[in-house]
Amino acid sequence: MTPERLRQIIATIGRSRGNLARLLGYASEASLRQAERGRARLPDDKASWLERYAAWLKNNPPPTKNSP
């Protein structure tokens, strides 16, 4: 996963980097930030999960204030 794609997914998911890092099994957001900056590679299993999670959220957005 490219750093640009990772940044897009983080924006799509809309969670804090710390929260997302914990979901991915990292002790802190430092590893996620390193991947986001292109200084580290996100493992394939974590990248795949992020892609699937972002796709699911795109198709199943949370309710908004204006929802009936």
Residue pairs with C-beta under 8 A, 6 or more apart in sequence:
1 9
1 35
1 42
1 47
1 50
1 51
2 38
3 35
3 36
3 37
3 38
6 35
6 36
6 42
6 47
6 50
7 36
9 50
9 51
9 53
9 54
10 17
10 20
10 36
12 54
12 57
12 58
13 20
13 50
13 53
13 54
13 57
14 57
15 23
16 29
17 29
17 32
17 33
17 36
18 28
18 29
20 29
20 32
21 27
21 28
21 29
21 30
21 31
21 32
24 32
24 46
24 49
24 50
25 46
26 32
31 40
32 42
34 40
35 41
35 42
42 50
